[in-house]
Amino acid sequence: MIRGIYTATAGMLTQQKRQDLLTNNLANINTPGYKQDQAIIRSFPEVLLQTIRVPIKDKQPIGSIHQGVFVEENVPIFKQGDLMETGINTHLAIWDSELELTQNGQRRPILLFTVQDQNGERLFTRSGLFTEDAAGQLVTPEGYLVLDDQGKPIHINGRTFTVDQKGNIRFSDGQTLRLGLTKIDNPNQLLKQGEQIYRLQGGQGNLPFVNENENYKIFQGKLERSNVDPAETIVNMMAALRIYEANQQVVQFLDKTLEKAVNEIGRV
């Protein structure tokens, strides 16, 4: 009975964490480049029960019991988001819908903008919400430098420029360069550094930049929307609430049963 309370409580905690994750997804529905998270729920290992007799070698199996579930990790879903028009030159969007589709149960590579933090570490993002900072460099809202295909910061210096669908940048003074786009073969290796910033596990950030032969398009003056589906998210939130309430009722029932048992023992 005590074990049942622990198991139901684990279910309540799991659904609470899942609800927090879904709420965060819904709150970022208007955040450019945001990729929704999905909770991976696992069960605790089963425990095998055995009777121990004398001698100890004489054991008789009783059976196994489950110990509830827990949220093992939160995994971002890199599904292509819709594009929206902004008309701002420094805003860029990646369209690579064919890259994120699954094939033979394996997730295909995804394409990301390459940025650099204050420590020189390469990071990645799908959000093209870029601006020009006081030093004339193209930066993210967090202040990270956007890199070209040579791994160097992109200097705008107030110049007008155009970006074609392969990421080639042409400035008004004739200078040309390409955006530093990185293809991540295994998206599961990406760790969240922020809401829209990712880094690779094991310090594998210095990957080669992709060439123009890859199947992708870059759009200037547009941003990629969040890929959160509000209807699906609300349905999942309601389901998580119902599961939470069911586990709560189990805890309350077992608690009352234990109370009656204790009272009966006290009378004896």
C-alpha positions, 0 to 999 in steps of 0.5 A: 500500500505504501508502495502504491502511494509512492508510485502514484506520487511519481506519476503526479510529479511526472505530469507536473513536469510535463505540464510545465514543459507544455506551458513553456511551449505555449508561452513561446508560440510567438517566439521566432525559431522556437522549437517545442520540447517533448518530454521523454517519460520512462518507467523505473526498473522493475523490482523482482521480489523473492522469498528468502528461506533457510537456508538462504539458497532456497529462494522462491520468486513472488513476482515483480513490481513497478515503481512508477515513472519519471521524466528522463529528459526534454527533447526539442522537436526540430520540425520546420516552422512556417515563415512570416514576412517582416521586411527587415533586411537583417532578419533571415529564415531557413527553409529545409523541410525535407531535411527534418523528415524521418527515414527508416526510423532515423532523424535526418540532419537539420540546418542551423545558423552558426553563431559565436559567444563571448568565449569564442565557442560556436553555438547554433540557432534556428532563429534569424532574428538578427540585428546590427550592434554598435560595432556594426556586426550582425548579432543575435538578441543575446549578443552572439556574433553571426558567423560567415562560412569562414568562421568570422563575424559578419560586419555590416557597418551600416551598409545595405545588402541582399541575401540570396536563397543559398546564403550569399551576402552581397553588400552595396560596396561590392563585397560578397560572403556566405552565411555560415550554415552548419548541418547537424547529422544527429539533432539529438546531440544538441543541448539547449543553451537558451530558448533558441540557442544550442550547442553540441555535446562533447565540444564538437561545435567546429563542424564544416560549413555546408556548401550550396549543393545542400537542399535548403533555402534562405529567405531575407526579410522573413523569420521562421515561426515557432513550430508549436501547435497550440491546439495539440498543446492544449489537448496534451495539457488537458490530458496531463491534468486528467492523469495528474488528477487520477494519480491524486485520487489514488493517493487519497484513497490509499491514504484513507485506507491506511488511516482506517487500518491504523485506527483498527490496529489501535482498537485491537 
